[in-house]
Every structure is written in C-alpha cells, then in structure tokens.
Amino acid sequence: MRCYHLRAVAGLVTLVTAACGMSLKKLPSYDEPLVTSPHLDQTILDSCCMLSHNLQVIHSANLTSMNQLWSENYKQDRIDKLKHVVLQFDGSVSGVQYDRVGAVWVNGIELLRTTTPEPSTIEGDLTSWRIERDVTDFINVLTGNGENVASISIPNTVDKEYTGVLHVNVSLAFYVAKDGEEKEGYPVAINLESDVIDQTRGSNETSVWSTISFTTNSIKNFTIEKKDLVHRLSSFASLGTVYMDVHASAHSSEEFYYTKPVNTTCIVANETGCISGGPLRFLRVRIDGQLAGAATPFPTVYTGGINPLLWRPLTGINSFDVQPIRFDLTPFAGVFDRVLRANNPERETTIQLEVATGEKGHVVSAHDGVWFVDGSLLFVPSPSNERARVPSPARFDSVRTDTVSPLSVAVDQILTQKGPFDFVHMSPYIFSVIASSSTSGDSMVVTYNVNSTGLLRRNEVEGSIGSSTETKDSDRDFAFGYMRQEVVTMTHVGDSWLRRNSTTFYSYKSDTCNGADEATFDLNANVTWSRSRFEEYASSEEEDMLDVFWGNSIQAAARYNRSLSNHTAVNIAKGHSHETFAIVVPPNDDI
C-alpha cells in the first residue's frame, strides 16, 4: 500500500490531498484511518489561547451490547477567561466487527454523532482513530453545573463470530484566552426531548436510540415549556440569537435512500426492506405549526457502506463526525421570549421535526428504516455592549412565513443508450421567514432556496462480472444526484443592514456491480462524493467583509471477492481512493 499527504499553501488557497491504493490480496493497514479534512488548527489555538487542562470524562469504555449506555460523572467549575473547548474522542477495535453508529452526550446534549471503522481482518491488528470537535458553543453545558454526566452509546454485538469490542476514551481540552479578555455570550443549550436527559443519566430504562428514532414522512412534536426556559435562561437580560442543532443520520434500509428509485409496489405489498419515496430527503422544522427552516442532509456513507474497501484507509466524508444541521431560529426569538416571561406557568411552544420525501402519495412505512434525529436549542444572550449594531430579537412581535414555491417532487423516466433512468427532481423549494418589531423597527428575513435532483438506473445482469469465478445473480446499480441549498439572511437595525448568503452544495455518484454464487460474493464499486460551502457577507457599515469557500471531494474504486463461508478466504481485495480538501478566500480578505 502507498499513502501520501501533500499540503500546498499558495497565496490564499490551502489544498490538502491524500491518495491511497492497495493491491490484489493485500488488505491495507487500518492502524490509523485517515481523514483529509483539516484537524483543528493548533497554531490558531496557540495564537489566541493557552491550554488550561485536559479533563477525561469517559475512561476506557468497553462497548459490547446493543442497549449498553456508558455514563460517568465529572465535576468542572467555571473557568476564568475560558475561550475554547475541544472534544477529543479516541477509539480502537480489533477482531471482526461491523461499522457501528454512536453518539456522545454531556448532560443530555448531544455533542458528537459518529460511526466506527470496520477493523482489520488480520489477527492481532488494532484499528485506532481520533476525532476532534470544537464544542465551544456548549461551554455552559460542560462547566459550572455541579455534577455533570458524560455518556456514550455505540450499539454493538460481540459473540463468537463478531469479536470486536469497541474501546473508547473521551476528553475535553479547555483553552483560556491569552489576552485576558473573556468571550461573553455563550449559548445555553436545551434538548428538545427531555427523556434524552434522563436516559443519558441512566435514570430511564428506555433506549435513547428508540427515543430519537424517526420514520420517514412522519412528524414528531416537542414541547418547550416555560419551566424549561426559566430554569436555563433566568440570567438572561434579553434573548438574542436562537439556533437549533439537529443531528440526523439514516439507518437500516434508509441508509442508502439516495440510490433508490421510487417504488410504489412495496407500499401495496408491504415488502420488508423496500424503499419508497425516491432518493431525496428533506429535514423540516416548524414552530407552532409555522414553517421555520428546511435543509437537505448530507448523504453520509459509513465505513462499511457500498463496499468497505472504498473507505480503507481514507474514510468517507463526515463518517467519523456526522455534522449537525444548524437552523437559525432567531426570527422566532420573540416567541420563546414570550413563553419565558409569561405570567401563565403553563405557557409553552411546540417544535416539530420531519424527515420528508416531498412526494405526495409515496409514503415510507415503518419497516422501511429509520432516522436517528436529536435536536438541541441554543439560546444566545443579547450583547451587553449598547452600541452593538444588532437587532433585539426578543422584541420581534410579528413573524410569518411566505412560501414562494412549495416543496414539489416529480418522477420521470428517460430512455438512453444505456437503458432507462428514473429522473427524480424537485422544483426550487423557496420560502421566507419574516420577523419584525413594531417598537424598535428592527427586522430579519431568512430566505431558503432548496433544490435536489436524483438520477437512478438499475439493471439486472446474469452471468460473470469478472470475479475469480463465474458469479450468478448479479446486478448493477447507478445513482447520481446533487443537493443545493441557499440561505440568505437579511437583518435591519435602524438604517443599518447586514446580509449573509450561505450556499451549500452536495453531489454524489455511485456505480456498483455486485453478485454472488454458491461459494463467493463479489463487490465492485466506483464512487465520487463531494461537498462545498460558500459564505458571503455584505454590510452597510463595512465595504469589505469576509468571503470564504471550502469543500472536499473523494473519488474511490474498489473490488472485493471472498468466500461466503470463510471470512479470511479473500480472492480479490484491491482499491484506490483520492480525496481533496480546499479553503479559498479572496485576496483582499484578511484571516
């Protein structure tokens, strides 16, 4: 196997690439799965901060069963001048094991959604990996709460066949400011589902995964009561920005939803494992029944997905850190503020989450897989600086949603020389959330423009697909798609205005040919996955503001053929992958 890393810094372009290959019958080393996305930049931390200390909150967790929850108590007082906190996750596994999904919570707030690598099949090999995540937004969760509870759950099975025990340590690294200035205004987080707090503390026997389980096209309601807000926000003079982080990952037969055509026959026949609803998924948020936000989840491929050799040793984009989707709910700050300050102790507001396909009449039923969805609200206090040119969101006494173009998905079939394709496409889904204050005149408009397309082909093929033996019952699948989302936020404070334009683009291509005979199975795959994001700012107060683009892509091909009865009898194991990560800023921007 060969692996190399290249870092090239040219002006204001940073490029990181990695490529790895493996040859026939030679599995790659899994000692350190590689992630091309840059790690947290220690030089930047060192320029502004000093490491105060590391605090280990999970000690040598051994995860061996499906319903196992590992929880530990820790104490951490408030820290003067605290500026950054980094979560460090260290895992290892050996033996035979599937990839697994897991999460880390502190005091019921999910900080990390992750999946684990499949270990080496070579006896005695240990697969180890590290994940680092900036959790500075959750300082109020991590410190100063007396007795804190850190919890981890990675449902796992260990028996005579699957021997891999997952070993995990989790630490928090606390950094304090060098300049003596303490950052103010850290968010206060509240989990949407109060049962998650009890479950991660071990005081509720129900599995946390069953609590956050969603069925596609179903709507789940969460109630935020006055007592919840009073308990956490009593020190706020005024509410400022409001965010919601939603961790969402697809599992079971929903795991590969983006490769599946619309299939209405399974609804009638109630076929187990059948996917209906097509290749598009949307996460939608409503507050008191009013549409508040929408996003397309990134189609994360886990380390065992499609063909495990595609992700060895370069792991799939986001597979170790399934990043949450952040919604800006600031237009609804007035709604939360009125609940917080209501005289009626029973005052409450309702938040709804939905994973939707957008297709009327194509409903994914309960047996079609699940999404694990866990959401937290983050409330930021208004700045204490009276001259700060920011709105007073708590004063927003009017908020409405104007839909320009509703969510609408169409399915067509097109004929090409390569056969029929299902073409699943949506018209641009456009709506605006508009908030204003009748007293201050401040206003905020958040406009969403979401668009997705999927192109799918499935051909049944009989006979050899080039394996070491003739392989019967093989088929070839092709899937291509993209998701594009633009969110434009326009804020007015008096005569001043600020505009933020955030554009996200995902694309994927999967070409697979899989088959099996009586003795062997064969996996042959070629994939391309990419993501990119562009942030642009403009203001009435400043002529030049930061614009930045970043993105990464991975291309991988792999072939795997082995015995059905003997895991170690491998006939073919070969592959190659190449991944690039780039950050670009214009020459006039100083970062």
C-alpha angles and dihedrals in degrees: 000000000000126000130175139175125209124191115187122179112189115170105303099344120098116191127183121184134175132182131185134178137183133199137224114305092354114112115204124250110266095192092115119013108213129233117190096197107101117263118235105295107250091191091061091048090048092051094058106020149036124222107251097185147309118248119196109214100172116045119199098322111195108203115197110144141056099242097037117132117186113202132174133180122230138172126221122166123208112286121219115239091006108172110161138021123192124195113217119198118189119186138175137179138172136183124036118332143141123240109270136202121231146159142208122220133184116197089345095306114120110232101170136024111191147160127217129234121250106249128239115276090217109107113249096017115132119207113206133175142171132217123194122192131179106234098170091127088066099054090120089056095046101045142041099020100113106232110024125192123214115192137183131188126183107163106224141167123217120184140126092296102036104044102164114122113194113228116196138179122184125195138176120220113205119204124191127204119265094205094060093243116124116213110238133204103050113177123255112224128214122183114231091221113055091194090067089064092053093043095050088049089054094242095114122060094206114103113255089222092059089051095054094040115123131190115218114260092018124118122223121201125214124188121213108197130199091248090057091056096040091052094053105026105039091112093056115107088196137353116251128173118002122202134175122208114202121192107202129172131167122231145174110015091346090064093090098031091136091066097049127096124222108276119182095173092075090059090058096040094038089225112190114240094013118141120215130172097062132253101306127092131180131190112215131188127202130183115205087344094307119121108249106167147345136199141169112237117233109254096242116196113209122221093264094043126123092341120356093216090064089072102044113136098343105065123215122270110280092355093126095035111033095195119221122241111243118212121194105226095170092121086067095050089106090056092055092042092055090052090048095051100034119128089219108085089203093061112128144158130217127227120195127199124193136178101208137185094199093224118121112221095017104097123174107222127215097269092057097085136272145258120221104219123179121172135191130188117223117202119195120196119234113263116270090221104099092201094057108122096226131121125255099239093183087067094058100119096169128053128163138164120228115196114208097175122010126223105277129164126190130193122210133169120224126190120221136167087266093055137264121334129197107226110201114184139160130214112239108287103218130174138146130218109210124193130176143169120229091200104045099024091229116146141183130195122190113189121193124200112181125178132171138171134187129192116193139180131177121187125181110222127188125202134023123355093187100277125145088267131024106280120207131199094034128156138188125221129189125189131173129172149143138208122204126184131178122189117187117190118193118186126186124195111175106304093341126092139185127197127194121187114193118183124184125187129187127181134176141180125189124182113177136170114188132172148150141205130191094287110026144026126215130207119190119174143165118188142173121194128177143167132186139175135195124197120193127178133191130176142180088228101050129041098201120042131167119284117182139174126195135168147141138209136191131203118192139169127186142169124199127178124169145148119285092218102039120047092198096052098094118173098179131014116162139133150142133214137182127189132185131193121188136181118192130183128174117260094250094057117095115207 
